[in-house]
């Protein structure tokens, strides 16, 4: 019953999302697209990653606080983000340039390489989250139309392959996770389909964003990073 309730709340959040003024992404999850991404060649992706390892690490893991770990990430998510960077529906001065010359085959191969790498894991025992963060993660907040994070991103952020293009959050960087929630909240990042993340994030407080970012990173809440005005 709990799973049905979580799924129902998630579906309600999607159905109630505001209309997007323009397409949030050029990617459509057709069967053809899913099969194409699944055919990615990790060996070729490793060669392509040679142009990316300075920022993202030799195997998709790097200590830089505001750069996401790519190792173990869902390949459909990585493919979509590269497509969005190329189309500039997700803005980043660095990544827009980096993705500009990539073909769809390049993106599928890079996504396969990162998905095959061992994901980062926290070095010690993560601190227990406070009650408010636990509630947002496992139950959500019905009155504020916030679905449980688990309903979309999987239990403890481990990922959810039943939702095409859904990222895993566990052991990502607290600074990067907080930054992404902040830019979803402000609308600076707008490549979420049906505004799901924008509509959820705009209802989160600074303390909740810091708490959620710390929970998935496995660290105590940190001061929020700065974003562009």
N, C-alpha and C positions, 0 to 999 in steps of 0.2 A: 504494500500500500504506500509506503514511504517513497519508493521509486516512482510510482504512478503520480504521487503528489508533486514530486520534484519535476518530473517531466511535464506535468500539466502547467506548473508555474512557468517553466521555461517556454512552453508553447504560447502561453498567454503573453509573455513579454515580447515574443517575436510578433505575434498577431497585433499587439497594441502599439508597435513601434511606429513612429511618425514616418511619413513618406519621405524618401530621399529626393532632393531636388535634381540630382543627376546620378548616373550609375556610380555606385561605390566601388565597383571593380568590373573589369572586362572579362573576368573568369566566370564561366558557367559550368556547374558540376554535371555535365552530361556523362553518360556511360563512356563515350569515346574519350573524353578528357581524363576521366579516372583511370581508364585502361592505359592511356598514353603516359600518364605520370607513373603508373605502376611498372611501366616498361623501362624506366630510367636505368642507366648503366652506371653503377657505383664506381667501377674502375675508371671509366672516363671522367666521372664527376671528381674523382680524386685528383686527376690531372688538372682539371679546370680550377679546382680549389687552390692550386698553387698561386693564383692571382688574388686569393682571398685570405690566405693564412696569416698575413701580417696583422690583420685586424681581428680575425676570428679564430686564430690558433691552428696548430698543425692538424688537429683532429676535431675542429669545431668547438673547442673549449678554450676560453681565454680568461685571464684574471681581471681585465679592464671592467670597472664597475658598471659602466653604462652601455656595454656592448653585449648583446644576448649570446648565450651559448646555443650553438646550432646542432651539436651532437645529440642524436637520439630524437630529434624533433620530427613530428609527423610530416611525411614527404608532401602531402597535399597542401599543408599549410605553407611550407617553404616555397613550393612552386607558386602558390597564389601570391605570396608576398613579393617574390621576384617579378612576377607579371605586373603587380600593382606598382612596384618601383619603376619598372620600365615605362608603364603607361602614365606615371606620375599621379595616380590616384592615391598613392601614399607618398608623402613628401619627405625627402631626405637628400640633402645636397650630395652626400657621399654615395648613397645607395642608388639614387637616380642615375648618376653617372656610371656607377659600376654595372648596373643592369642594362644600360642602354644598348650595349653591343651583344647581349646574350640572345641566343635563339631559344625557341621553346624546347628544343632538344637539350640545349645546354642547361636550361633550368630544371628539366626533369632529371638529368644526370646528376647535377649538383644536389638536388633534393634527395636522390637515392643515396648518394655518398654520405650526407649528413645523417640521414635516418639510420644508416648502418653503423654509425659510430657509437661508442659507449657514452651514455649521457653523464654529465657531471652529477655528483652527489655531495651533500654537505659533509664536511669533515667530522663534525661532532654531533652530539644529540641536540636537535633543534629545541628551542624553548617552547613551552606550551603557549598557544595563543590565548588571548583573553576571550571572555564569553561572547562579546559582540562579534569578534572575528569568526569564532567557531559557528555562530548562528548564520552569518552571511555565507560561509563556505558550505555548510551542510543543509541549511533550511532556506536561506534567503530572507527577504523582508517583503511579505505580501502587501502590506499597506503602501509601501513605496514602489511596488512593482519591480522589485529586484529578485531575479531568480537565483537559486542557490548556485554558487560557482561550480560545485560538484556536478550539477545536472548537465552542464555543457562540457566542462574541462576534465571530467573524470574525478574519481575519489582522490583527494590529496593532490589534485592537479596532474595526475599521472598520464592524462591524455584520454581521448575518447574517439576511437576510429569509426564509431557509428555515425559521427557528425563529420561530414566531409570538410577538410580544411581547418579542423579545430586544433589549436596548439596545446601541447602539454606545458604546464607552468612550473612543475616541481623543479626546484634547484636552479631556477633562473635567478638573475641578479636582482636584488631588492631595488637598487637605483633604477634599473631599466624597467622593471615591472611598474614601479611607481610613476615613472615618466610616462609610460604608455597609458596608464589609467588617467593621468592628468591631461594628456593631449586628447584622449577620447572625451574626457569631461568638457574640455574647452571647445571641441570640434576641430582642433588643428589636425587630428588624425580622423579620417572619415572613410576608411576603406572597409568598414564592418558592414556586412550585408544586413539589410533591414534595420540599421541603426542599433543593433542589439547592445553593443558595448557602449556606444555614446549615450543611449538612454539609461543604461544601468549606472555608468560612471557619473553622470551629472547629478545623481541622487546620493552619491557617496561623499562623506565628509573627508577632510584632510586626514584626520586620525584613522578613519577606516581604510583609506588608501594606503597609508603607511603600515597599518596592521596587516592588511592582505598581502602587500608586497613582502613584508618580513616573514609572514607565514609560509609562503611558497618558496622563499629563498632559504628558509630555515635559520633565520637570524632575528634578533630583536628588532622592533620597529626603528627606522632611521629617519632623520630629518628628510623632508621631501626635496627632491632635486628641483632646480630651476628649469622652467620651460621658456620658449620664446614668447614675447608679449603678444 
